[in-house]
Amino acid sequence: MVVFPKAKINIGLRIMEKRPDGYHNIETFFYPVDLADALEFVVRKDNRRSDSLKVTGLMKESDPENNLVMKAVKIMRQSFDFPGIRIHLHKSIPVGAGLGGGSSDAAGMLKALNRYFGFGLNSEELRSFAGLVGSDAPFFIDSTPSFAEGVGNILSEFPLDLSRYRIVILYPGTNISTAEAYAGCVPCPTGLSLRQLLKLPVHEWRGRVVNDFELNIFRSYPGVGRLKVALYEAGALYASMSGSGSAVYGIFDGEPELPGELENYRLTTAVPE
């Protein structure tokens, strides 16, 4: 079975407060984009219950014990009995880019196992399993545009139609861990709520719909900040870092024409559905 787990971008990200458990409550908007990994598995022919993982593409080496795909398989094995599988993951979504690739792969694995072996789990049940993998993994069970709260796991529908726009995603090749991004951030729950701001026209988001990670990340990695500035110079209505970085995206009204130096960083131009 082959599935194609999609990436996401964060439109706005407010760090609201640090929780007693050490995590942070946030507000953000998850929007799926058509950049995807390829995830395939086949059942072992030797009837063994052990699983294996091969990773190619943008992440050619991976420790299976720390890979979220393998974590998803182990979580399913705690509730269901199924044969051992051989997994091939081809990465097109870069790691440490704030695009949710690892969580999307894990959610894709959960859905594929459920479908192939007929476990009969519905979306709500799959989201519960996904929540054991990572805070944003539940979003990728349905991959529909969603407002996210809590640690990113409390999802609700939010009417935001970007179908008339084009979204350019740039990747500077920098791997930024979520822990590193949070280390330099101070919660700042002030001003209008993100829900209110997202109701504004896209061209009014600049300077209002903010990602609270940017200040610290741009200070540590100025090249990431320069890409955001360059997207505005290229005509973006709105530009932002996605999640904890390092990917940066721009929303354009029509097909964008990027200068040559930006083309070197382009991952994709997404066409919202």
Protein Blocks (a to p, Z undefined) as FASTA:
>chain_A
ZZdddddddehjadfbdcfkopacddddddddfbdcdddddddfklpabdcdddehjllb
ccfklpmklmmmmmmmmmpccdddddddddfbdghklnommmmmmmmmmmmmmmmnonop
afklmmmmmmmmomklmmmmnopacddehjopaccdddddfklpccddddehiacdfklm
mmmpccddehjdfklmmmpcfklmgoklccfklmmmmmmmmmlmmmmmmmmmnopabdcd
ehjbjadcdddedjddddfklmmmpmbdcddZZ
